[in-house]
């Protein structure tokens, strides 16, 4: 789930940090730049593990800060495809079930990867697994918000996100007022939902899904075993020793 990524960067230390030791100043600057940020095709940066090497610092003309080339190892969140993880249901939509790990929210279990057959309940705003019973009927198992859920990572998606440009000038806006409102809304919406790193999961396997489903099944099986033991009768044989009859 967590990996070590070896990275290289040219770290700029401002003059007001020259009172610190170089290693401490570099550590602070690296964490400021990378902590809780997503690097393309690397993952979500969590924390600095260690600094491998520091090259000589230089000061560029016209800049009072020092620049140091640093090789370091950083702890990165990037689970491998096939990893089984446990999170909590954040919300449900027709698209699927959104899961959070607490520090990472961009996890989607699409409706096609849910237990089959499943349906979306509009009133409850939750997905429901229609669990088939032995008598041919079905029992509804809800995927409620906040429930712990176990899922398997099926794939990962990285997207390069570029900064949004500055707002247009007033005259330019009035000039483009005739453009389609629907097109502008669609573009804005696409920019809002764009995430740099997303995990796609699946629960369409035995043992995966809401944990309470399988906990309840385990308790019922244990109860059946205990009931079977309680029905066992013991009779004494001729020697007075207990004999078991089932």
C-alpha positions as CSV (number, residue, x, y, z in Angstrom):
1,X,0.0,0.0,0.0
2,X,2.9,2.4,0.8
3,X,6.1,2.4,-1.2
4,X,9.4,4.3,-1.1
5,X,10.0,6.5,-4.1
6,X,13.5,7.8,-4.8
7,X,13.2,11.4,-6.1
8,X,15.6,14.2,-7.1
9,X,14.9,17.9,-6.8
10,X,16.6,21.3,-6.7
11,X,15.6,22.7,-3.4
12,X,15.6,26.5,-2.9
13,X,16.3,27.7,0.6
14,X,15.3,31.3,1.3
15,X,17.7,33.6,3.1
16,X,15.5,33.8,6.2
17,X,16.2,30.1,6.8
18,X,20.0,30.3,6.6
19,X,20.0,30.2,10.5
20,X,18.9,26.5,10.3
21,X,21.1,23.6,9.5
22,X,21.1,22.8,5.8
23,X,19.6,19.3,6.3
24,X,16.8,20.6,8.5
25,X,16.0,23.5,6.1
26,X,16.0,21.0,3.1
27,X,13.7,18.6,5.0
28,X,11.2,21.4,5.8
29,X,11.2,22.7,2.2
30,X,10.7,19.2,0.7
31,X,7.8,18.4,3.0
32,X,6.2,21.8,2.3
33,X,6.4,21.1,-1.5
34,X,5.4,17.5,-1.6
35,X,3.3,16.5,1.5
36,X,-0.3,15.6,0.6
37,X,0.5,16.2,-3.1
38,X,0.0,13.8,-6.0
39,X,3.0,13.2,-8.3
40,X,2.0,12.0,-11.8
41,X,2.6,8.2,-12.1
42,X,4.2,8.1,-8.6
43,X,1.3,8.5,-6.1
44,X,0.2,10.5,-3.1
45,X,3.2,11.8,-1.2
46,X,2.9,11.2,2.6
47,X,6.2,12.0,4.4
48,X,9.9,12.3,3.8
49,X,11.7,9.1,4.8
50,X,15.4,10.1,4.4
51,X,17.8,12.3,2.5
52,X,20.2,10.2,0.4
53,X,22.6,12.9,-0.7
54,X,23.1,16.7,-0.8
55,X,25.2,18.4,-3.5
56,X,27.0,21.7,-3.0
57,X,24.7,24.7,-2.6
58,X,24.9,27.6,-5.1
59,X,23.5,31.1,-5.1
60,X,22.3,32.3,-8.5
61,X,22.9,35.9,-9.7
62,X,20.0,38.2,-8.7
63,X,18.7,35.6,-6.2
64,X,19.8,35.7,-2.6
65,X,18.5,32.1,-1.9
66,X,20.6,29.0,-2.0
67,X,19.9,26.2,-4.5
68,X,20.8,22.6,-3.6
69,X,20.4,19.4,-5.6
70,X,18.9,16.7,-3.3
71,X,18.4,13.0,-3.7
72,X,15.8,11.7,-1.2
73,X,13.4,8.9,-0.5
74,X,9.7,9.7,0.1
75,X,6.9,7.6,1.5
76,X,4.2,7.4,-1.2
77,X,0.7,5.9,-1.1
78,X,0.2,3.8,-4.2
79,X,-1.4,0.4,-3.6
80,X,-0.6,-2.3,-6.1
81,X,-3.4,-3.6,-8.4
82,X,-4.9,-6.7,-6.6
83,X,-4.4,-5.4,-3.1
84,X,-7.3,-5.9,-0.7
85,X,-8.0,-2.8,1.4
86,X,-10.6,-1.8,4.0
87,X,-12.2,1.7,4.0
88,X,-15.5,3.3,4.8
89,X,-18.4,4.2,2.4
90,X,-18.3,8.0,1.8
91,X,-21.4,8.1,-0.3
92,X,-23.3,6.3,-3.1
93,X,-24.5,7.5,-6.5
94,X,-25.7,5.8,-9.7
95,X,-22.1,5.7,-10.8
96,X,-21.2,3.4,-7.9
97,X,-19.9,3.5,-4.3
98,X,-17.4,6.1,-3.2
99,X,-15.0,5.0,-0.5
100,X,-12.6,6.9,1.8
101,X,-9.5,5.7,3.8
102,X,-9.6,8.8,5.9
103,X,-6.5,10.4,4.3
104,X,-7.5,9.5,0.7
105,X,-11.0,9.9,-0.7
106,X,-10.8,9.3,-4.5
107,X,-11.8,5.6,-4.5
108,X,-14.7,4.5,-6.7
109,X,-16.3,1.0,-6.9
110,X,-18.3,1.2,-10.1
111,X,-21.8,-0.4,-10.2
112,X,-20.5,-3.1,-12.6
113,X,-18.0,-4.2,-9.9
114,X,-20.6,-4.5,-7.1
115,X,-22.0,-7.9,-5.9
116,X,-24.5,-9.2,-8.4
117,X,-27.4,-8.6,-8.5
118,X,-27.4,-5.0,-7.0
119,X,-29.7,-2.1,-7.4
120,X,-29.6,1.6,-6.5
121,X,-32.2,2.7,-4.0
122,X,-33.2,6.3,-4.8
123,X,-35.0,6.9,-1.5
124,X,-32.1,5.7,0.7
125,X,-29.4,6.9,-1.8
126,X,-27.6,3.6,-1.3
127,X,-26.7,0.5,-3.3
128,X,-28.5,-2.7,-2.3
129,X,-27.2,-6.3,-2.8
130,X,-30.1,-8.5,-3.5
131,X,-28.7,-11.6,-1.8
132,X,-30.4,-14.8,-3.0
133,X,-31.8,-17.2,-0.4
134,X,-32.3,-20.9,-0.6
135,X,-36.0,-20.7,-1.0
136,X,-35.6,-18.5,-4.1
137,X,-36.5,-15.2,-2.4
138,X,-34.0,-12.3,-1.9
139,X,-32.7,-10.5,1.1
140,X,-31.7,-6.8,0.8
141,X,-28.2,-6.0,2.1
142,X,-27.7,-2.2,2.1
143,X,-24.4,-0.4,1.6
144,X,-24.9,2.5,4.0
145,X,-22.7,5.6,4.4
146,X,-20.1,5.1,7.1
147,X,-20.1,1.3,6.9
148,X,-16.6,-0.4,6.7
149,X,-16.1,-2.1,3.4
150,X,-13.4,-4.4,2.0
151,X,-12.5,-4.1,-1.6
152,X,-9.9,-5.1,-4.1
153,X,-7.9,-2.6,-6.2
154,X,-8.6,-3.3,-9.8
155,X,-6.9,-0.3,-11.5
156,X,-5.5,3.1,-10.9
157,X,-5.9,6.3,-13.0
158,X,-3.5,9.2,-13.1
159,X,-4.5,12.5,-14.8
160,X,-2.3,15.5,-15.5
161,X,-4.0,18.5,-14.0
162,X,-3.0,21.9,-15.3
163,X,-3.8,25.2,-13.5
164,X,-6.9,27.1,-14.5
165,X,-6.1,30.3,-16.3
166,X,-6.8,33.8,-15.0
167,X,-10.3,35.2,-15.2
168,X,-11.1,36.9,-18.5
169,X,-11.3,40.7,-18.8
170,X,-14.8,42.3,-18.7
171,X,-14.7,43.3,-22.3
172,X,-13.6,39.9,-23.4
173,X,-16.4,38.3,-21.4
174,X,-19.0,40.5,-23.1
175,X,-17.5,39.7,-26.5
176,X,-17.9,36.0,-25.8
177,X,-21.4,36.3,-24.2
178,X,-23.0,34.7,-27.3
179,X,-21.1,31.4,-26.7
180,X,-23.1,28.4,-25.5
181,X,-23.9,28.4,-21.8
182,X,-24.3,24.7,-21.7
183,X,-20.9,24.2,-23.2
184,X,-19.3,26.5,-20.6
185,X,-21.1,24.7,-17.8
186,X,-20.0,21.3,-19.1
187,X,-16.4,22.5,-19.3
188,X,-16.5,23.9,-15.7
189,X,-18.0,20.7,-14.5
190,X,-15.3,18.6,-16.2
191,X,-12.6,20.7,-14.5
192,X,-14.3,20.3,-11.1
193,X,-14.4,16.6,-11.1
194,X,-10.9,16.1,-12.6
195,X,-8.7,14.4,-10.0
196,X,-5.0,13.7,-10.3
197,X,-5.1,10.2,-8.8
198,X,-8.1,7.9,-8.6
199,X,-8.4,4.2,-7.5
200,X,-11.0,1.9,-9.0
201,X,-12.0,-1.0,-6.8
202,X,-14.2,-4.1,-7.0
203,X,-16.2,-6.1,-4.5
204,X,-17.8,-8.8,-6.8
205,X,-16.0,-11.6,-5.0
206,X,-16.8,-13.8,-2.0
207,X,-15.6,-12.2,1.2
208,X,-15.5,-8.7,-0.2
209,X,-18.0,-6.0,0.5
210,X,-19.5,-4.5,3.7
211,X,-17.8,-6.2,6.7
212,X,-21.1,-6.7,8.6
213,X,-22.4,-9.0,5.9
214,X,-19.7,-11.6,6.5
215,X,-19.6,-11.0,10.3
216,X,-23.3,-11.9,10.5
217,X,-22.8,-15.0,8.4
218,X,-19.9,-16.1,10.6
219,X,-22.0,-15.7,13.8
220,X,-24.8,-17.7,12.3
221,X,-22.4,-20.6,11.3
222,X,-20.9,-20.5,14.9
223,X,-24.4,-20.7,16.3
224,X,-25.3,-23.7,14.1
225,X,-22.2,-25.5,15.4
226,X,-23.0,-24.7,19.0
227,X,-26.6,-25.9,18.5
228,X,-25.3,-29.2,17.1
229,X,-23.1,-29.8,20.1
230,X,-26.0,-29.1,22.5
231,X,-28.1,-31.8,20.8
232,X,-25.5,-34.4,21.5
233,X,-26.6,-37.0,24.1
234,X,-24.2,-38.9,26.5
235,X,-25.1,-42.3,28.0
236,X,-23.0,-44.3,30.5
237,X,-21.7,-47.7,29.4
238,X,-21.3,-50.8,31.6
239,X,-18.0,-49.5,33.0
240,X,-19.5,-46.2,34.0
241,X,-17.7,-44.3,31.3
242,X,-19.5,-41.8,29.1
243,X,-20.4,-42.9,25.6
244,X,-21.4,-40.4,23.0
245,X,-24.5,-40.9,20.8
246,X,-25.3,-38.5,18.0
